[in-house]
Amino acid sequence: ITSLPFDGIAIGGESIGYNMAATRETLDLLAPYLPENKPRYTMGVGSSPQDLFDVVARGVDMFDCVAPTRLARNGALYSRAAGAAKKFRLNISNAQYADDTQPIDPGCGCYTCQNHTRAYLHHLFAADELLALRLGSIHNIYFMVELMRQIRAAIAEDCFVEFQAAWLGTV
């Protein structure tokens, strides 16, 4: 496949994205065979911010995933404050957020975080309001796109490893 005149390489299959241990292993095994001068795309990667770091560190340039919006529709919203142990997600349906006046993620610049509190989103999910799904999806997509913007900037500044460690809290 790599000898054919394709513009890039798509890497997918049963485990890519769904099983990140297998995804990392597969990308590590393929690395010596993939051309350096062609973009690499993986399908189904993006359930957790950690996933983005894992594949970018292995040379992946592009990926897509339904997880950010699927998770949002079920009340799982990305937040650095939730930490790595919870895959950087909080479940806005949990009772602890009923009176929480913070945004989903205090450092997020998305429309949802700039205009609505965790308590309001908790209420929307509890009331089965469709607006909850939209606001959650807006947040999760923005969160992941912003993270990738920061990752690209770190690569351009030749400090990806340091950025990854700082972002994931491993320094």
Buried (B, 14 or more C-beta within 10 A) or exposed (E): EEEEEEEEBEBBEEBBBBEBEBBBEBBEEBEEEBEEEEEBBBBBBBBBBBBBBBBBBBBBBBBEBEBBBEBBBBBBBBBBBBEBEEBBBBBBBEEEBEEBEEBBBEEBEBEBBEEBBBBBBBBBBBEEEEEBBBBBBBBBBBBBEBBBEEBEEBEEEEEBEEBBEEBBEEE
